Amino acid sequence: MAITLLEREYADLWYNNHILELEPFETVEKCPEQLGSGYQRWILLNGIDLLIHDYEFCDDVVIKLEETSGCIEFGFQVLGHHQYPDCAQHSAGSYRIRSSGQNFVEWGVMQNAIAQKSAGKILQIDIHLDSPELLHCFCTSGSSLPLAVQQLIAGNEQPYAHIGNITPAMKLVLEQILNCPYQGATKQMYLGAKCLELIAMKIAQLGEVNHKTYPRLSRSEIDQIRQAKDIICQNLCDPPSLLSLARQVGLNDCTLKRGFRQIFGTSVFGYLHDRRMEYARQLLQEQAITITGVAAMVGYANRGHFAAAFRKKFGVSPSHYLSQHGNG
């Protein structure tokens, strides 16, 4: 059952769990027990706030936003799924879903909206800029920035939002941030440089995209597609066909396929495959059953086919993963 909180209530829960100041510029807050386990880290850099979310929620958390932040936010959703109001649409019924492996950039203000953080593991890195002045460092003679960024720098803060995929180059920088080897002023300088690197990569991605407008999704359409996602997760071993899944949630198959890719960034089959592999990894960590048993539980009758799929997803065989990551 989802936990519903006002924005200030959600913030207070975290604030009251402040547990550690690692550096003069870095604090750690423990995830409130009512919500789950884990932590979030606030790191203050020169003109940049870096926020690292690393926690696991027991239930979906619905947050009633009194006013969305007016800051410029670059986000990188490594794990987990979030549903947020679409700042670019000026409509309380318009939402975007940020899924694992996606990044986003947005700015603008929206009042009286609702955000939802899904149950499960969340790993997300956010970069907040209080003003567009820092983006001036990307402006050189003859440079060509995306129009939306040019307008922002010029002082036109028209709400804007874009979702893209985390590239291999971005993933490397994210890993470097999570595993920063430095302390003190050197750490602050290093992380600041990495944030600028990610911002540059995202701006470059904006320049590459074909500027298609994301379709406006009603709350009911989002709910139907999320219901389809839940049905997939509940039937990993024996999932329904695409036609059957579409009928169960009240959509036609074309709308389901198109909408699923638009809000989750992958096909229905691709999502099923990813969830199967993640569940298989979880089962291997628990060491409760054999590899053959794990394969069967995620819908593979052939252990060899399962091993090949697992290796392609995680870069190691199930047996190697079991020996390296099992808890037994």
N, C-alpha and C positions, 0 to 999 in steps of 0.2 A: 504494500500500500504506500502510495507516494506521501512524502512529508512536505507540507506546504508552509512556507515562511514568508514574512515580509522581508524586503531587502535589508532593512536595518537589523532585524532579528537574526538573519543569517550572518551578517557582518559581526554582530556582537558575540555570537557563539564562537567564532574564530578568534576574535580579539581577546576574549576571556580565557583562551587556551594558549596565550603567548607563553612560550616555555624557554626560549633561548635567544640570546643575542650573540651570534657567532663572530661578528665584526661590528665596528661602529656603524657600518652601512648595511648590515644584513641581520634580519630577524627570522626566526622560525616559529610557526604557529602549528600546534597539534590539532589534528582533525577532531572536532567534538564527538564524544562517544555516541551521542544521539544520532549522528549521521554515519559514522563508520570509523575507519582507522587511516593513519598516514599523516601527512603534514603539507604545509605550503610555506614557501620561502619568499620573503620580500627582500630584494637587493636594490639599493638606491645607487644609481650611477650618475654621471654628469648629464643631467637633462633627460635621463631614461630611468624608468622603473621596470625592473625585471622581476617577474612573478613566476615561480615554478610550482605547479600543482602536482602533487604525487600522493594520491590517496585512493581509497576504495570505499564507495558508499554502499550501505546495506540496502537502501531503497532509492527509488527516484526522488529527487529533491526539486520541488517546484518553488521558484522564487518570484514573488510579486514585486516588480521593479517600480519604484515611485518615479524615477527618472534615470534613464540610461546615461552612462558616463559620456561627457563631451570630449574626452581625450581621444587621441589617435591610437588605435590598438592594432598591433600585429600579433597574431596568435598561431600556434603550431600544435595541432591536436595529435599527439603521438599515439595515445590510447584513449578510448572512451567516446561517448556520443553526447553532444549537447544540442539543445534546441533553443535558439535565441531569436528575439524580435529582429526583423529586417529593418535596419535603420534607414535604408535607402528608399523604402516604400511608403513611409508616413502612414502606415495602417496597422492598427492593433491586431489585425487578423493575419498579417503577413509574417512568415517565419522562415528561418534558414536552419538546417540541421548540419552541424559540424561533426564529421565522422573521423574515425581513426585514419591517419595518413593524410589528413587535409590541413591546409593553412588558410588563414583569412586575414583581411585587413578591413577596418571599418572606422568611420568617424561620423559624428552626428548625434543628435539627442532625440530620444523618444520617451514619452511619459506614459505611465500606467500600462506597462507591458508585462509579459510573463516570460520567464526563462525556465528551462528544465534541464537539470543535469541527471543523466541516466545512472541507474545503479550499476555497480561494478567498478573495475579499475579505471582510474583517470590519470593520465600523465599528459600535462599540457604546459607549454612555455609561452608566456605572454610578455610582450614588450609594449609599454605604455609611454607615449610622448605627450606631455602637457600642452605643447604648442608645436606648430609646423616649422619653427625656426631651425630645428636640427636638420630638417630635410634640405636646407639650403646648401649643405655640404655636397649634395648630389648634383647641384647646378653648376655646370662649367660652361665656358663659351662653346656654343655649337651643340650643346647636349639637347636631347629630345626626350623629355619625361612624358609618361602617360598624361593625358589631358586632365584627368581628375586630380592628379598630384600637382600639376602646374596650377590648377585653380585653387587648391588648398594652400599652396605656398603664397599665392597672390592675395590670400585673405578671404576667398570665397569658400566658406565651410559648408557647402551644400552636402547633406548626408550622403554617404557612399559606403558600399560594402561589396566585397568580392571574395569568393571562395575558390581555392585552387588546390592542387595536390602537392604534398611535400616531395621535393626532388631528392635524389641521392646526395647532391651537394648540400642541400639544406639539412638533411638527416645527419651528415657528418658534423656540421657545425652545432647542431642540437646536442649530439653526443659529447662534443668538446665542452659545451656549457655545463652539461650534467656531470662531467668528470673533470672539472677545472682543477689543475694541479697546483695552483698558486694560492697565496694568502696575502692579506693586507692590501696595500696600494697596488701591488702587481696584479692581484686578483681583480680588483676593481677596474684596472686598465684593460686587462685581458677580456673580461666579460663585456665591457663597454664596446670593445672592438668587435667581438663576436655578434653583439646585437646589431651593430651597424652593418655587419656582413649579411645578416639575415634580412635586414630591411632592404639592402641593396638587391639581394636575390629576389625578394618579393616584388619590388618595384620593376625589376627586369621582367619578371613573370607577367606583370600587368601589361607591359608593353608588347608581350608576345601573343597575348590571348586575342581571339576574335571576339570583339566586344558584343556578345549576345546578352540580352537581358534574361536574367533568371525568371522563370515563370512565377507568378504570384500563386502561392498555395494557401487555400483556405484551411482553417483549423481541422475541418472534417477530412479533407484530403490527406493532411499530414497524419491524422489519427489512423486512417485506413492503411496508409503505407507503413506506419509504425506497427500496426497490428499484424501486417504481413511479415514484418521483420520478426516479431515475437513468435509467430507460428513457425517460422523457419528455425528459430533458436530452440523451440520446444520439440522439434521433430528432426533433429540432426541425423538420426539413423535412418529414418524413413520419411523424407520430406514429401509434401504433396507436389503434384505437377504444377507448372506455371498456371495453366488454365484453372485447375482446382483451387490454387491459392488465390487467384484473382476473384473467383466466385465467392470464396469464403469471406473476403473483405469488401465485396460489393463494387469492385472495379473491373473494367475489361482488361485483358492481358496486355494490350498495347499501352494503356495508361499506366498500368502497374510497372511494366518494364521501363518506360520512359521516366516516370516519377521516381522509381527506386534509384535509378542511376543519377538523377538530378540531385537528390537529397542525401544519398549515401556515397556517391562517387564511384559506384561499382554496379555490376549487374546483379540480378537476383542470384544467379549461380555463383558469381564471384563472392558474394556475401556469404552464401551457404558454405562455400569452400573455406573461406577464412575462419568462420566460426567453428567449423569442424576441426580445423588445425589447432585453433586456440584451445578448444575443449580437450583435444588429444594431448596437447602439451600440459594442460592442467592435470589430466589423469596420470600422465607419466610422472609428474612431480610428486603426486600422492603415492605412487608405487603400490597401489592397491590391487592392480590386475596386470596380466601379461600384456606384451605388445600386441599379440594377436587379439586379445580381449579388447584392448583400446581401439584397434582397427575396426572391430565389429561394432563397437559402441558409437562410432562416428560414421557408420555406413559403408565400410569397406569389407567386402568378403575376401579379398585377396591381400594378404599381408605385404606382398611385394609392391603392389600398387599404392598401398598406404605409405610404405616407407619412402617410395619415390616422391609422393606428394609432400610428405613431411620434410624431406631433405630440400625440396625446391622452395618450400616456404621459409624454413629456418636455417638452411645451410648445413645441417647435420642430420645424421640418421637418427631414428627413434632410439636405437640401442645406445648410441653415443650420448644423446641428450639425457637418457635415463641415468647413465653412469655419472654424468657431470652435474646434473641438476636435481636428482632425486633426493628426497629427505630421509630415506631409510639408511 
